[in-house]
Amino acid sequence: MIVVAIIGVLAMIAIPNFIISRQNAYRSTCVANLRQIANAKQLWAMSIAGTSVGTPVWADLVPTHMRNIPACPAGGTYTIGPMVNLPRCSVANHVL
């Protein structure tokens, strides 16, 4: 019974840390995806005579400047947005 209690206490300490680590990994992956989208937007802008105006769509970026459409590991959706804005994720705290 004491062993079960010790294991329960250790689980109570460890599980929140695992959850926080997973959320941090999701955020890091999402930020890397947002950087990839931002770089693809810049490449797209340079390929259309170097203009920095306009709003690209996924068909403009994939497969020419990106291999595929990235997915947020936390289930969010990405908004490319106009050239003057950075791409965004719908999940809070996933910001470039």
Order of alpha helices (4+ residues) and beta strands (2+ residues): alpha-alpha-beta-beta
